[in-house]
């Protein structure tokens, strides 16, 4: 008999002699984890596990709901570079529908799901309207030069048939997660939770099978007598006739001293309830969604819903928004501005998402506001520094502030419009420098609520 390695024994212990499709792909017990197949991950995780599906949808919906605006640089009287909000319908419409068939929500959902399930996402820019499309991961393959040092294009093959299409490197934006073992590949987040997905799915299937069989665990029928083949068949048929919800309440008549001995474990024996919760918590942690948002028992990590929501926004939503903004700004926006019909817009026009519209960050905004006003009252910073910190235009409200009388800074700020809300309001960028179209402003690079509201 062949001797099993430690890894093989662990795999057999966790998943049985024949592992499930998803865990088998992840090679549990092997020295190195191999790339998870996107199709299997989609079927076993996204389509068969409610926690994975809910996590991706919980991330996609708030990301797609945040409004986006366009800004153009403008130098103020004090020499600082400011950003003035402008209306660009051709770009703003993209955040409603990326093409004739897909909405912005569908596009964001496809992008997040592709990254979480496949570790990579492919955006295609479609001529002549410069529409966007998120290609399926399993239909798109990068093609490299002879030295495997650069991507020269992509081969796209539709699942509905047809001839493979070669797409140039300029047509496709390749977005991928970092992979510790693959320079050009991407590590799917769900791969790290593959075992937990299998535990949840296998446990749900086990419980369903028990319910379909009168909640009776498998066992052994035995007797001291020697039944005939006909008697043995009659007993088995009688047992089967009592299985299922529709047959509950039916009695079973046996003879010959037949006994039943259970040889499998019940959900209580396996502590299935606790195991299922642990698997769900692990999946939520890997996908970056607080378990409280899915109402998972025992997931009270935060004191209240507001803290949970704020953590979710700062740790998951803002990084996704920043990533989308950078890729669009560096790749898609220059293509759109190069069209003749948009030649009247400046080439360094910039897009930005509006953090003021995210209600979960309101507490941080209020705290920043209070600290800034207090610093002015104590003489720590000047009025102009306070306006810059809060994102207000000094040229717009500075003339309304008179030393020693009339209105205080707090009164004036309450009367003027909020930053980014009207075309007249402007947001301070880096002093003394013109915003670069390929280098997002500090506001988009921030990873916490305070930095996102400073917008310097």
Rosetta blueprint (number, residue, H / E / L):
1 X L
2 X L
3 X L
4 X L
5 X L
6 X H
7 X H
8 X H
9 X H
10 X H
11 X H
12 X H
13 X H
14 X H
15 X H
16 X L
17 X L
18 X L
19 X L
20 X L
21 X H
22 X H
23 X H
24 X H
25 X H
26 X L
27 X L
28 X L
29 X L
30 X L
31 X L
32 X L
33 X L
34 X L
35 X L
36 X L
37 X L
38 X H
39 X H
40 X H
41 X H
42 X H
43 X H
44 X H
45 X H
46 X H
47 X L
48 X L
49 X L
50 X H
51 X H
52 X H
53 X H
54 X H
55 X H
56 X H
57 X H
58 X H
59 X H
60 X H
61 X H
62 X H
63 X H
64 X H
65 X H
66 X L
67 X L
68 X E
69 X E
70 X E
71 X E
72 X E
73 X E
74 X E
75 X E
76 X L
77 X L
78 X L
79 X L
80 X L
81 X E
82 X E
83 X E
84 X E
85 X E
86 X E
87 X L
88 X L
89 X H
90 X H
91 X H
92 X H
93 X H
94 X H
95 X H
96 X L
97 X E
98 X L
99 X L
100 X L
101 X L
102 X L
103 X E
104 X H
105 X H
106 X H
107 X H
108 X H
109 X H
110 X H
111 X H
112 X H
113 X H
114 X H
115 X H
116 X H
117 X H
118 X H
119 X L
120 X E
121 X E
122 X E
123 X E
124 X E
125 X E
126 X E
127 X L
128 X L
129 X L
130 X L
131 X E
132 X E
133 X E
134 X E
135 X E
136 X L
137 X H
138 X H
139 X H
140 X E
141 X E
142 X E
143 X E
144 X E
145 X L
146 X L
147 X L
148 X L
149 X L
150 X L
151 X E
152 X E
153 X E
154 X E
155 X E
156 X E
157 X L
158 X L
159 X L
160 X L
161 X L
162 X L
163 X L
164 X L
165 X E
166 X E
167 X E
168 X E
169 X L
170 X L
171 X L
172 X E
173 X E
174 X E
175 X E
176 X E
177 X L
178 X L
179 X L
180 X L
181 X L
182 X L
183 X L
184 X L
185 X L
186 X L
187 X L
188 X L
189 X H
190 X H
191 X H
192 X H
193 X H
194 X H
195 X H
196 X H
197 X H
198 X H
199 X H
200 X H
201 X H
202 X H
203 X H
204 X H
205 X H
206 X H
207 X H
208 X H
209 X H
210 X H
211 X H
212 X H
213 X L
214 X L
215 X L
216 X L
217 X L
218 X L
219 X E
220 X E
221 X E
222 X E
223 X L
224 X L
225 X L
226 X L
227 X L
228 X L
229 X H
230 X H
231 X H
232 X H
233 X H
234 X H
235 X H
236 X H
237 X H
238 X H
239 X H
240 X H
241 X H
242 X L
243 X L
244 X L
245 X H
246 X H
247 X H
248 X L
249 X L
250 X L
251 X L
252 X L
253 X L
254 X L
255 X L
256 X L
257 X L
258 X L
259 X E
260 X E
261 X E
262 X E
263 X L
264 X L
265 X L
266 X L
267 X L
268 X L
269 X L
270 X L
271 X L
272 X H
273 X H
274 X H
275 X H
276 X H
277 X H
278 X H
279 X H
280 X H
281 X H
282 X H
283 X H
284 X H
285 X H
286 X H
287 X H
288 X L
289 X L
290 X L
291 X H
292 X H
293 X H
294 X H
295 X L
296 X L
297 X L
298 X L
299 X L
300 X L
301 X L
302 X L
303 X L
304 X L
305 X H
306 X H
307 X H
308 X H
309 X H
310 X H
311 X H
312 X H
313 X H
314 X H
315 X H
316 X H
317 X H
318 X H
319 X H
320 X H
321 X H
322 X H
323 X H
324 X H
325 X H
326 X H
327 X H
328 X H
329 X H
330 X H
331 X H
332 X H
333 X H
334 X H
335 X H
336 X H
337 X H
338 X L
339 X L
340 X H
341 X H
342 X H
343 X L
344 X L
345 X L
346 X L
347 X L
348 X L
349 X L
350 X E
351 X E
352 X E
353 X E
354 X L
355 X H
356 X H
357 X H
358 X L
359 X H
360 X H
361 X H
362 X H
363 X H
364 X H
365 X H
366 X H
367 X H
368 X H
369 X H
370 X H
371 X H
372 X H
373 X H
374 X H
375 X H
376 X H
377 X H
378 X L
379 X L
380 X L
381 X L
382 X L
383 X H
384 X H
385 X H
386 X H
387 X H
388 X H
389 X H
390 X H
391 X L
392 X L
393 X L
394 X H
395 X H
396 X H
397 X H
398 X H
399 X H
400 X H
401 X L
402 X L
403 X L
404 X L
405 X L
406 X L
407 X L
408 X L
409 X H
410 X H
411 X H
412 X H
413 X H
414 X H
415 X H
416 X L
417 X L
418 X L
419 X L
420 X L
421 X L
422 X L
423 X L
424 X L
425 X L
426 X E
427 X E
428 X E
429 X L
430 X L
431 X L
432 X L
433 X L
434 X L
435 X L
436 X L
437 X L
438 X L
439 X L
440 X L
441 X L
442 X H
443 X H
444 X H
445 X H
446 X L
447 X L
448 X L
449 X H
450 X H
451 X H
452 X H
453 X H
454 X H
455 X L
456 X L
